[in-house]
Amino acid sequence: MDTQGTITLAGVVQKLIDRSIVNEPQQAQISLSGADHLYDEVRVPNVHKWEVGKGVEVTIRPRRQVA
């Protein structure tokens, strides 16, 4: 795998967001250390059943061009 342009940031699960009312999976809001202010939080499906306060690593990598 090409790792050019890949970045890994440490983060902490800040909040769990219940989406069952709209029939969607729970999301985890992750606060990222070292990211710019506008990008210091991400929300992802909580498929790993993380708990608030859990330390995680988030890797961002470029995606192949979609035609």
C-alpha positions as CSV (number, residue, x, y, z in Angstrom):
1,M,0.0,0.0,0.0
2,D,1.2,3.5,-0.9
3,T,1.6,5.5,2.3
4,Q,2.4,8.8,0.6
5,G,0.2,11.5,2.0
6,T,-1.0,9.3,4.9
7,I,-1.3,10.8,8.4
8,T,-2.0,9.2,11.7
9,L,-3.3,11.2,14.7
10,A,-4.0,10.3,18.3
11,G,-7.5,10.9,19.5
12,V,-9.9,10.3,22.3
13,V,-13.6,9.3,22.1
14,Q,-15.3,12.4,23.3
15,K,-19.0,11.5,22.8
16,L,-21.2,8.7,21.7
17,I,-24.2,9.8,19.5
18,D,-27.3,7.6,19.4
19,R,-28.7,7.5,15.9
20,S,-31.4,4.8,16.5
21,I,-34.2,7.3,16.2
22,V,-33.3,7.5,12.4
23,N,-32.4,3.8,12.2
24,E,-28.7,4.4,11.9
25,P,-25.8,3.0,13.9
26,Q,-24.3,4.8,16.9
27,Q,-21.5,7.2,16.1
28,A,-18.4,8.0,18.1
29,Q,-17.2,11.6,18.1
30,I,-13.4,11.6,18.3
31,S,-11.3,14.6,19.3
32,L,-7.9,14.6,17.4
33,S,-4.6,15.8,18.8
34,G,-2.5,17.8,16.4
35,A,-5.2,18.7,13.9
36,D,-6.2,22.2,12.9
37,H,-9.1,23.7,14.8
38,L,-11.6,23.2,12.0
39,Y,-10.7,19.5,11.6
40,D,-10.1,18.4,15.2
41,E,-13.2,16.3,15.5
42,V,-14.5,13.5,13.4
43,R,-17.6,11.3,13.7
44,V,-17.4,7.6,12.7
45,P,-19.7,4.6,13.1
46,N,-19.0,3.0,16.5
47,V,-18.5,-0.5,15.1
48,H,-15.8,-1.3,17.7
49,K,-18.1,-0.4,20.6
50,W,-15.7,2.2,21.9
51,E,-16.5,3.9,25.2
52,V,-16.1,7.6,26.1
53,G,-12.5,8.4,27.1
54,K,-11.0,5.5,25.0
55,G,-7.7,6.5,23.2
56,V,-7.7,5.7,19.5
57,E,-5.5,6.3,16.5
58,V,-7.1,7.7,13.3
59,T,-5.3,7.2,10.0
60,I,-6.2,9.3,7.0
61,R,-5.0,8.3,3.6
62,P,-5.7,9.5,0.1
63,R,-8.3,7.6,-1.8
64,R,-7.9,6.4,-5.4
65,Q,-9.6,8.6,-7.9
66,V,-13.1,7.6,-8.6
67,A,-14.2,7.8,-12.3
